[in-house]
Amino acid sequence: MSTTELVWFKSSYSGTQGDNCIEVAVTEQAVHVRDSKNVTLPHFSVRREEWSRFLGFAAGA
């Protein structure tokens, strides 16, 4: 799936003043992550299970 086919979104907690944010796009197989300020840079992808594990770790930090 190409980057242009993905539906990207930022957290509702993200500001509108050029904050350091990421955008994510969720597919059936993976979660794709990119820099919201420079969307032309390559993005990375992780399996959904790994993303869930990361979110659990971040929430407990």
C-alpha positions in Angstrom: 0.0 0.0 0.0 1.4 3.4 -1.0 1.6 6.4 1.4 -1.0 8.2 -0.7 -3.5 5.4 -0.2 -3.2 5.5 3.6 -5.5 7.6 5.8 -3.3 9.6 8.2 -4.4 11.2 11.4 -2.9 13.0 14.4 -4.0 12.6 18.0 -6.7 15.0 19.2 -4.2 16.1 21.8 -1.9 17.5 19.1 -1.7 21.2 18.8 -2.1 23.3 15.7 1.0 25.4 16.2 3.6 23.2 14.5 4.1 21.0 17.5 6.4 17.9 17.3 3.8 15.4 16.3 3.5 12.1 14.5 0.7 10.9 12.3 -0.5 7.3 12.1 -2.4 5.3 9.6 -3.9 2.0 10.6 -4.4 -0.9 8.2 -5.4 -4.5 8.8 -1.8 -5.6 8.9 0.1 -2.7 10.4 0.3 0.7 12.0 2.3 3.2 9.9 4.0 6.2 11.5 5.4 9.4 10.0 6.6 12.9 11.0 3.6 15.3 10.6 5.9 18.2 9.8 7.6 16.5 6.9 5.3 13.9 5.3 7.7 13.4 2.4 10.2 11.6 4.7 9.9 7.8 4.7 7.5 6.4 7.3 7.9 3.2 9.3 5.5 0.4 10.0 5.0 -2.0 12.8 2.6 -4.9 13.3 -0.5 -4.0 15.1 0.4 -6.3 18.0 3.7 -4.5 18.5 2.0 -1.1 18.3 -0.4 -2.2 21.1 2.5 -3.4 23.2 4.2 0.0 22.7 1.1 1.9 23.7 0.8 -0.2 26.8 4.3 0.6 27.7 3.9 4.3 27.0 0.7 4.5 29.1 2.5 2.9 32.0 5.5 5.3 31.8 
